[in-house]
């Protein structure tokens, strides 16, 4: 198990203000678990990976792997394998020699080293480059060499920094499945950095969503979508993003009425709220509410929407519209006969609402189903 305990990373440069890249990070990764660090550029995910690998020092906090504290150990003693976003290949060595480099310390036979190299090269489809030098192959091939060099090792933890960012979409989709199968089959514990939600969903058992150096939520993809911890996670996870509306709060016969202008209103029964959510709504004048585009019904309902765009993506329609200054997106599995400028009805069911307090924390999740 990997444990990251209250870890901070602060970069300091003379003449410049310090940059607090990672803030009070607590995470535990189980043995054999595959975890994605997901977030926008500069959110702290690569700094986290490099601190675990030992290429960045920890400003405060501790990192433990198994029964060993490793944050004070040099990288070579951590039993951690890392694939770098910048590849970091050895130019004088061939691709085969680059991949085999880490195996030499294990005192394996020449035949065993070649067998392992050939096997991993086939998996990432670089077997025809093994006798070439890094400078003579493409960026995408170099990225796969870096990935192969990490995966071929015997390590307690595998760290992959944007492992397939330079690959063509079709090859990326193929390799995701193969790498997921390899990691699962061998029980390899892995953490990978990505800004691609599809990649995170395809590879990871759990996803750690980061922003501004802070871990926002660490959960499965399903939980992130259905039970987002806060507004950031709600708006960041999902494609298209969650519809978010500012609403006024009013008590209504013991229940609550949430109004986003004169044309959009939600009746929220007190029985659907826990005690904390009831208190929060009773003390609030305004809250944000969210509803997933997949939960918006097109063609019926009380909300009249002026269509802004209507896109058919081959297996679903994305219909964007406007109502009293609010923008809404609906996703449906069937085509919608509407053109920009047409007015059509949307149905927004209060059962599918997520409600967020003034601090952005979710105080009520949508009902299941």
C-alpha positions in Angstrom: 0.0 0.0 0.0 1.1 3.6 -0.8 0.3 6.2 1.9 0.7 9.9 1.2 0.3 11.6 4.6 -0.4 15.4 4.8 2.2 16.1 2.0 2.9 19.7 0.9 5.1 20.8 -2.0 6.3 24.5 -2.2 8.6 25.7 -4.9 10.8 28.6 -4.0 12.8 30.8 -6.4 14.9 33.8 -5.5 13.1 37.0 -6.3 9.8 35.3 -6.9 6.9 34.4 -4.6 6.7 30.8 -3.5 4.4 28.4 -5.5 2.3 26.1 -3.3 1.9 23.2 -5.8 0.5 20.5 -3.5 -1.4 21.2 -0.3 -2.0 18.8 2.6 -2.4 15.8 0.4 -3.7 12.6 2.0 -4.1 9.5 -0.1 -3.9 5.8 0.4 -3.6 3.4 -2.6 -4.2 -0.3 -2.1 -2.0 -3.1 -3.3 -2.8 -3.9 -6.9 -5.0 -0.8 -7.3 -4.8 1.4 -10.4 -5.3 5.1 -9.6 -5.5 8.1 -11.9 -4.5 11.6 -10.9 -6.9 13.8 -13.0 -6.9 17.5 -13.3 -6.1 20.5 -15.4 -2.6 21.7 -16.1 -0.8 23.0 -13.1 -3.1 21.4 -10.5 -0.3 19.5 -8.8 -0.7 16.0 -10.2 2.8 15.7 -11.8 4.5 17.2 -8.7 2.7 14.5 -6.6 4.0 11.8 -8.9 7.6 13.1 -8.8 7.6 13.4 -5.0 6.5 9.7 -4.8 9.2 8.8 -7.3 11.9 10.8 -5.4 12.7 13.3 -8.2 11.1 16.1 -6.1 11.6 16.6 -2.4 8.6 16.8 0.0 8.3 20.2 1.7 6.4 18.6 4.6 4.5 15.4 5.3 5.5 11.7 4.7 5.2 9.1 2.0 5.3 5.4 2.8 5.3 2.3 0.5 4.4 -0.9 2.3 6.1 -0.8 5.7 8.8 1.6 4.5 8.9 5.3 4.7 10.4 6.4 1.3 10.2 10.2 1.1 13.8 10.4 2.5 15.2 7.6 0.3 16.9 8.3 -3.1 14.9 7.2 -6.1 17.0 4.1 -6.8 16.1 2.6 -3.3 12.3 3.2 -3.5 11.4 0.2 -5.8 9.4 2.5 -7.9 9.3 2.5 -11.7 8.4 5.7 -13.6 7.5 6.5 -17.2 8.2 10.2 -17.8 6.1 12.5 -19.9 9.4 13.8 -21.4 10.5 10.3 -22.1 14.1 10.7 -20.7 15.6 8.0 -22.9 19.3 7.4 -23.2 20.4 8.7 -26.7 23.5 6.5 -27.1 21.5 3.3 -26.4 19.1 1.5 -28.8 15.5 1.1 -28.0 16.2 -2.5 -26.8 19.0 -1.3 -24.6 16.9 1.5 -23.1 14.1 -0.9 -22.2 16.6 -3.5 -20.8 18.6 -1.0 -18.8 16.8 -1.4 -15.6 16.8 -5.2 -15.9 20.5 -5.5 -15.8 20.6 -4.7 -12.0 18.4 -7.8 -11.4 21.1 -10.1 -12.6 18.8 -11.9 -15.1 20.2 -14.1 -17.9 20.6 -12.6 -21.3 17.8 -14.8 -22.6 15.4 -13.7 -19.9 16.1 -10.0 -20.5 15.5 -10.4 -24.2 12.3 -12.4 -23.6 10.9 -9.6 -21.3 11.9 -6.9 -23.7 10.3 -8.6 -26.7 7.1 -9.3 -24.7 6.6 -5.7 -23.6 7.6 -4.3 -27.0 4.9 -6.4 -28.6 2.4 -5.2 -26.1 3.0 -1.5 -26.9 3.7 -2.2 -30.6 7.3 -1.1 -30.9 8.9 -4.4 -31.8 10.1 -3.0 -35.2 12.0 -0.2 -33.5 14.1 -2.3 -31.1 17.4 -1.9 -33.0 16.9 1.8 -33.7 18.1 4.8 -31.6 15.7 7.2 -29.9 16.5 10.1 -32.2 15.4 8.1 -35.3 11.9 7.3 -34.0 8.8 9.4 -33.6 7.6 11.1 -30.4 4.8 8.6 -30.1 7.2 5.7 -30.4 9.6 7.3 -27.8 6.7 7.6 -25.4 5.9 3.9 -25.8 9.6 3.1 -25.2 9.5 5.1 -21.9 6.3 3.3 -21.0 7.8 -0.1 -21.8 11.0 0.7 -19.8 8.8 1.3 -16.7 6.5 -1.7 -17.2 9.2 -4.2 -17.8 10.7 -3.7 -14.4 9.9 -5.6 -11.1 8.7 -2.8 -8.8 6.4 -2.2 -5.9 4.8 0.8 -7.6 4.5 2.0 -11.2 4.1 5.7 -11.9 3.0 6.8 -15.4 3.1 10.5 -16.3 0.7 11.1 -19.3 1.6 7.7 -20.6 -0.2 7.9 -23.9 -0.7 11.6 -24.6 1.3 11.6 -27.9 -0.5 8.6 -29.4 -3.1 8.5 -32.1 -6.7 8.0 -30.7 -7.1 4.5 -32.3 -3.7 3.2 -30.9 -4.4 4.8 -27.6 -7.7 3.0 -27.2 -6.0 -0.4 -28.0 -3.1 0.2 -25.6 -5.4 1.3 -22.8 -7.0 -2.2 -22.8 -3.7 -4.0 -23.0 -2.1 -2.0 -20.3 -5.1 -2.4 -18.0 -5.0 -6.1 -18.6 -1.3 -6.3 -17.9 -1.6 -4.3 -14.6 -4.6 -6.3 -13.4 -3.2 -9.8 -14.4 0.1 -9.2 -12.5 -1.5 -7.3 -9.6 0.7 -4.3 -10.3 0.0 -1.1 -8.2 0.0 1.9 -10.4 -0.7 5.6 -10.4 -0.9 7.6 -13.6 -1.3 11.2 -14.4 -3.8 12.4 -17.1 -6.0 15.3 -18.0 -8.1 13.0 -20.2 -11.3 11.8 -18.4 -11.8 8.9 -20.9 -8.3 7.6 -20.2 -8.9 7.9 -16.4 -12.2 6.1 -16.7 -10.8 3.3 -18.9 -7.7 2.5 -16.8 -8.3 3.5 -13.2 -10.1 1.7 -10.3 -10.3 5.1 -8.6 -9.7 8.7 -9.7 -8.2 11.4 -7.6 -9.5 14.8 -8.9 -7.1 17.7 -8.1 -7.3 21.4 -8.5 -5.0 24.2 -7.3 -2.9 21.6 -5.4 -5.8 20.3 -3.4 -7.4 16.8 -3.6 -11.0 17.6 -4.4 -12.3 14.0 -4.3 -10.9 10.4 -4.5 -13.5 7.9 -5.7 -14.6 5.7 -8.5 -15.8 7.2 -11.7 -19.4 6.3 -10.9 -19.2 8.0 -7.5 -17.6 11.1 -9.0 -20.5 11.5 -11.4 -23.3 10.5 -9.1 -22.1 11.9 -5.8 -19.7 14.8 -6.6 -18.2 16.3 -3.4 -18.3 19.9 -4.6 -19.0 22.2 -7.5 -15.6 21.8 -9.0 -15.9 18.0 -9.3 -19.5 18.3 -10.5 -18.5 20.7 -13.3 -15.2 19.0 -14.2 -16.3 15.4 -14.4 -18.7 14.4 -17.2 -19.1 15.1 -20.9 -21.0 17.4 -21.5 -20.5 19.0 -18.1 -23.3 19.2 -15.5 -25.9 22.0 -16.0 -25.4 24.4 -13.1 -28.0 27.1 -12.2 -28.1 29.8 -9.6 -31.4 29.6 -7.6 -33.2 31.6 -5.0 -34.4 29.6 -1.9 -37.9 29.9 -0.4 -39.7 27.8 2.1 -42.9 26.3 0.8 -45.2 24.5 3.3 -42.3 22.8 5.0 -40.6 22.0 1.7 -38.4 24.2 -0.4 -38.8 26.0 -3.8 -35.6 26.7 -5.7 -36.1 29.3 -8.5 -33.7 30.1 -11.3 -35.7 33.0 -12.7 -39.5 33.1 -13.5 -39.4 30.1 -15.9 -37.4 27.5 -14.0 -38.4 26.3 -10.5 -37.9 23.2 -8.5 -40.0 21.8 -5.7 -37.7 20.0 -3.2 -39.6 18.0 -0.6 -38.0 18.0 2.9 -38.3 14.2 2.9 -35.6 14.0 0.2 -33.1 16.0 2.4 -31.1 14.9 5.3 -31.1 17.0 8.5 -27.9 18.9 7.6 -29.2 19.7 4.1 -32.5 21.0 5.5 -30.7 23.3 7.9 -28.4 24.5 5.1 -31.3 25.3 2.8 -33.3 26.9 5.6 -30.3 29.3 6.3 -29.6 30.0 2.6 -31.0 32.7 0.3 -29.3 31.4 -2.8 -27.7 28.0 -3.8 -26.4 26.4 -6.9 -28.2 23.4 -8.3 -26.9 20.9 -10.9 -28.4 18.4 -13.2 -26.6 16.1 -15.6 -27.5 16.6 -19.3 -28.4 12.9 -19.6 -31.1 13.5 -17.0 -32.8 16.4 -18.9 -35.8 15.2 -21.0 -36.4 16.8 -24.4 -39.8 17.2 -25.9 -41.9 17.5 -22.8 -42.0 19.5 -19.6 -42.6 23.1 -18.4 -39.3 24.7 -19.3 -39.4 26.4 -22.7 -35.9 26.5 -24.2 -34.8 28.4 -27.3 -32.4 26.1 -29.2 -28.9 27.3 -29.6 -27.4 24.2 -31.2 -28.5 20.6 -32.0 -25.7 18.1 -32.7 -26.1 14.5 -33.7 -22.9 12.6 -32.7 -23.8 9.3 -34.3 -25.3 7.7 -31.2 -26.7 10.6 -29.3 -27.9 14.2 -29.7 -26.6 17.1 -27.7 -29.2 19.9 -27.6 -28.1 23.2 -26.1 -30.6 25.9 -25.3 -31.4 29.1 -23.4 -34.1 29.9 -21.0 -34.3 33.3 -19.2 -30.6 33.7 -19.3 -29.8 30.1 -18.2 -28.0 27.8 -20.6 -29.0 24.2 -20.6 -27.7 21.1 -22.4 -29.7 17.9 -22.9 -28.3 14.6 -24.1 -30.7 12.1 -25.7 -30.2 8.8 -27.6 -32.6 9.8 -30.4 -32.4 12.6 -32.9 -34.2 15.8 -32.1 -36.1 17.6 -34.8 -35.2 21.2 -33.8 -33.2 24.0 -35.4 -31.4 26.9 -33.8 -34.0 29.5 -32.8 -36.8 26.9 -32.3 -38.5 26.8 -28.9 -38.9 23.4 -27.4 -39.8 22.0 -24.0 -37.3 20.5 -21.5 -38.2 18.6 -18.4 -36.0 19.2 -15.3 -36.9 16.7 -12.6 -36.1 17.8 -9.1 -35.2 14.2 -8.2 -32.2 14.5 -10.4 -30.9 17.7 -8.7 -27.6 18.1 -6.9 -27.6 21.0 -4.5 -24.5 23.0 -3.6 -24.2 25.4 -0.7 -22.5 28.8 -0.7 -19.1 27.2 0.0 -19.5 24.9 -3.1 -19.9 21.7 -1.0 -22.6 19.4 -2.1 -25.4 19.3 0.5 -27.8 17.0 -1.4 -27.1 14.5 -4.2 -29.5 13.4 -6.9 -31.6 10.4 -6.2 -30.3 7.1 -7.6 -31.7 5.9 -10.9 
